[in-house]
Amino acid sequence: MGFFFDKDIKAKVLDGKSSRKVLAHCDDVMACHLFFEQGGRGTLHSHPHTQICYVISGVFDFTLSGETRRISAGDSVCIPSDAEHGLECIEKGELIDIFTPERKDFLP
């Protein structure tokens, strides 16, 4: 636990259309800021972490457990542990993802 300063946080390029910054984390929780260009994708996947996704800007087609819904700025998705989910970016945008517990696989 402690302070995390944006100037010290490097974005990790995930592919040509998306990147992620780990904003803060401890054993119990993690916050990430994701950046997507139009056409960027988060391929369908699952993990044991519970996740909340909050849309800062943009438009996304978000799939959760086989149901796809269009979400945009101000919308949120709560993703249960082990639920299959993914997204496609329709209009350039940014998301905040919160995980519990932290995603150790996101750390260097």
C-alpha positions as CSV (number, residue, x, y, z in Angstrom):
1,M,0.0,0.0,0.0
2,G,1.1,3.5,-0.5
3,F,1.1,6.4,-3.0
4,F,1.1,5.9,-6.7
5,F,1.9,8.9,-8.9
6,D,0.8,9.0,-12.5
7,K,4.1,10.5,-13.7
8,D,5.8,7.3,-12.5
9,I,3.4,4.8,-14.1
10,K,4.3,3.5,-17.5
11,A,1.5,2.3,-19.8
12,K,2.0,-1.3,-21.1
13,V,1.1,-1.6,-24.7
14,L,-1.2,-4.7,-25.1
15,D,-1.4,-4.6,-28.9
16,G,-1.6,-1.9,-31.6
17,K,-5.0,-0.6,-30.4
18,S,-4.9,-0.9,-26.6
19,S,-2.7,-0.2,-23.5
20,R,-3.0,-0.4,-19.8
21,K,-1.7,1.4,-16.7
22,V,-1.8,-0.2,-13.3
23,L,-2.9,2.8,-11.2
24,A,-2.6,1.3,-7.7
25,H,-2.6,-2.1,-6.1
26,C,-2.2,-4.2,-2.9
27,D,-3.0,-7.8,-2.2
28,D,-6.7,-7.3,-2.0
29,V,-7.5,-4.9,-4.8
30,M,-6.1,-3.4,-8.0
31,A,-7.2,-0.4,-10.2
32,C,-6.2,-0.2,-13.9
33,H,-6.7,2.5,-16.6
34,L,-7.2,1.1,-20.1
35,F,-7.0,3.0,-23.4
36,F,-8.6,1.7,-26.6
37,E,-8.5,2.8,-30.2
38,Q,-11.5,2.1,-32.4
39,G,-11.5,-1.6,-33.3
40,G,-9.4,-2.6,-30.2
41,R,-10.5,-5.8,-28.6
42,G,-10.3,-7.5,-25.3
43,T,-10.6,-11.1,-26.4
44,L,-13.0,-13.4,-24.5
45,H,-11.4,-14.7,-21.4
46,S,-12.0,-15.5,-17.7
47,H,-10.1,-15.3,-14.5
48,P,-10.7,-16.0,-10.8
49,H,-10.8,-12.3,-9.9
50,T,-14.0,-10.4,-9.4
51,Q,-13.9,-7.3,-11.7
52,I,-15.8,-4.0,-12.1
53,C,-15.3,-2.2,-15.4
54,Y,-16.3,1.5,-15.6
55,V,-16.4,3.4,-18.9
56,I,-14.8,6.8,-18.7
57,S,-15.3,7.6,-22.4
58,G,-16.0,5.9,-25.7
59,V,-18.4,3.1,-26.8
60,F,-17.8,-0.6,-26.4
61,D,-19.7,-3.8,-27.2
62,F,-19.1,-5.8,-24.0
63,T,-19.8,-9.5,-23.8
64,L,-20.5,-11.1,-20.4
65,S,-21.4,-14.8,-20.1
66,G,-22.7,-14.9,-23.7
67,E,-24.7,-11.7,-23.6
68,T,-23.4,-8.6,-25.5
69,R,-24.5,-5.1,-24.6
70,R,-23.4,-1.7,-25.9
71,I,-21.9,0.4,-23.1
72,S,-20.6,4.0,-23.0
73,A,-19.4,6.8,-20.7
74,G,-20.8,6.4,-17.2
75,D,-21.8,2.7,-17.6
76,S,-20.4,-0.1,-15.5
77,V,-20.2,-3.9,-15.7
78,C,-19.7,-6.2,-12.7
79,I,-17.9,-9.4,-13.7
80,P,-18.2,-12.4,-11.3
81,S,-15.2,-14.6,-10.7
82,D,-14.6,-17.0,-13.7
83,A,-17.2,-15.4,-15.9
84,E,-16.2,-15.3,-19.6
85,H,-16.1,-11.7,-20.9
86,G,-14.5,-9.5,-23.5
87,L,-15.1,-6.3,-25.5
88,E,-14.8,-4.6,-28.8
89,C,-14.1,-0.8,-29.0
90,I,-16.7,0.9,-31.3
91,E,-15.5,4.5,-30.6
92,K,-12.1,5.3,-29.1
93,G,-12.3,5.3,-25.3
94,E,-11.0,4.7,-21.8
95,L,-12.0,2.3,-19.0
96,I,-11.2,1.8,-15.4
97,D,-11.0,-1.8,-14.2
98,I,-11.0,-2.7,-10.6
99,F,-10.0,-6.3,-9.6
100,T,-10.2,-8.2,-6.3
101,P,-7.8,-9.6,-5.4
102,E,-5.0,-7.9,-7.4
103,R,-3.9,-9.3,-10.7
104,K,-0.4,-10.4,-10.0
105,D,0.0,-11.3,-13.7
106,F,-0.3,-7.5,-14.5
107,L,2.7,-6.7,-12.3
108,P,6.3,-6.6,-13.6
